[in-house]
Amino acid sequence: MTQNRRWLLASHPQGDVAAEHFRIDTESLPDLDEGQFRVAVDYLAFDPAMRGWITGRDTYVSGIQVGDVMRGMAVGVVEASRNPAVAEGTRVVGMFGWQEYVIASSMRDFNMRPVPDGVPPTMPLSLLGITGLTAYFGLLDVGQPKEGNTILVSGAAGATGSVAAQIAKHVKGASKVVGVAGGPEKCAWLTDVARLDAAIDYKAHDARGLYREVARHFPQGIDVFFDNVGGGILDAALANIKVGARIVLCGAISRYNAVNPPPGPVNYTNLILKRGRMEGFIVMDYAARFKDASMELIQWAQAGHIAYQEDVQEGFEHAPDVFLRLFSGANRGKQLLKY
Amino acid sequence: MTQNRRWLLASHPQGDVAAEHFRIDTESLPDLDEGQFRVAVDYLAFDPAMRGWITGRDTYVSGIQVGDVMRGMAVGVVEASRNPAVAEGTRVVGMFGWQEYVIASSMRDFNMRPVPDGVPPTMPLSLLGITGLTAYFGLLDVGQPKEGNTILVSGAAGATGSVAAQIAKHVKGASKVVGVAGGPEKCAWLTDVARLDAAIDYKAHDARGLYREVARHFPQGIDVFFDNVGGGILDAALANIKVGARIVLCGAISRYNAVNPPPGPVNYTNLILKRGRMEGFIVMDYAARFKDASMELIQWAQAGHIAYQEDVQEGFEHAPDVFLRLFSGANRGKQLLKY
């Protein structure tokens, strides 16, 4: 009998999420029936959106309830199969959750798909994962960057921001792309590896300083702001938008742990004066185009346009602590866990 | 010699605008040169946007400086003409400012245009004025209401909100239109005269009550929110948007007199979950379509689809006090002053 360790939601966090909101559990998996196959998961991906899934409320997806296996995208290998359509050894990616094994009857279970040949095993979770696809559709469909545009990206060293910023700069011909990140190490990565025009270290500035830095880098204003963070950088960007600017609301990680939501952007009224647009999106709405988008992302990565970082921690037993790295800003690029 | 009384900006207001920020002045106008004509102004229109013009800062228009004649749209009659192209007795509308007479050399001066035959003398300032055109383009081009949509309008008894709400309800086939206004009298006008589905009296509710009222009227959510006000009603609306909602940022009169701008909308992150869009606009960007829009507005008014209110106060010497009625909410519909 296969022993399957899995992380369950222990309670809904109020305020900061912590390791104590999860508990580990072991179940014995039954033997495979005819038609079934078993996936041994080896990498799990983490995403800030998970913070929203564990509040106990339904949003664009149903909320995770106490006692449920924690939801998450992962990759693994079919290690045993009694299904003639699924060969042992097949690499797959799917919503397997925070657990070591899953039993499936069809490739449609767990929104599973095979990992194409030649694609590195973790790429489906990072560049081609939800975070990379979010960058693709958020920047291109919502932000609609035009050649010569000026673009600001917050959370720019993160898994989504880094991809959005590099598509803007190296694929779509933006005249200037500036990334915002926390600390000199991340900022150096933005200019040296991602080859953006400049980086702003938000930890080195108060709200007024952030405003001044944005104004200094964009004397003519911002055409597109791709926001993963909210808070001070959103206000600084709003104060510096150009006529017709697009603000892509991708996320607001600065707010996800707040018990009482902090005030919204004071400068939203600048959207009136500048005829600007602030627009949210959910990447799942673009699911029908994921395959084509993935092909483009692979091409851009192979052509050297997009560098992407993976932060691979190890040990299934550390899953909650690895998740928390997203909120402390400890992660360098896409946060993954190797089992 | 014609004596021309005019209101000049006396100082830039910090916080609440007051009568003391204006001063009256009299100048002697020269006799007309060959090619010139003189307009005797008889009605002046007021608009909340004027509060932005007197801050001392340039925005989408240049700021009004201390000592300048206060800017404003007005109608009048050509009372003397030495220009063969302009007949005495011609009714005209233009940016004549807060003064009794102007001298012009061409119909292009003061953005002047003749008032079409059959149009009541004040209609160019109210239904066909900036406020009515703002309703037209904001609702139709930015809000893009579709048949069967649910629509909320703030400042709904005002010159812009009332036109936007009635176009939505009686021309564009919205399934439900609810207006927000202050006090039972304005709310009764919304349901009885403008024939909206319901009215919410914001003065009768705190922030939580406002939220509950909006939720009660829109159990399935809001497709379009046309916002003239900002503050609590914007947050209540954001909390109740439907997937794909459009928030038209027309104005934010609750904020215009604030020295330190109040916090922005806490619930802006709901734009992410609901894939919503919040967008500002400036009516002057649509100037090329003003003539066509005016024709449609006249047709809709004649067909009984749009009732519009004019609040006509009298006496040129009261201009500043009449302007202040916009901020106390004293006005009933479009605020005008008869000289």
Interface residues (C-beta under 8 A of the other chain):
Chain A: T59 Y60 G230 D235 L249 C250 G251 A252 R255 P261 P262 P263 G264 P265 V266 N267 Y268 T269 N270 L271 I272 L273 K274 R275 G276 R277 M278 E279 G280 F281 I282 D285
Chain B: T59 Y60 G230 D235 L249 C250 G251 A252 R255 P261 P262 P263 G264 P265 V266 N267 Y268 T269 N270 L271 I272 L273 K274 R275 G276 R277 M278 E279 G280 F281 I282 D285
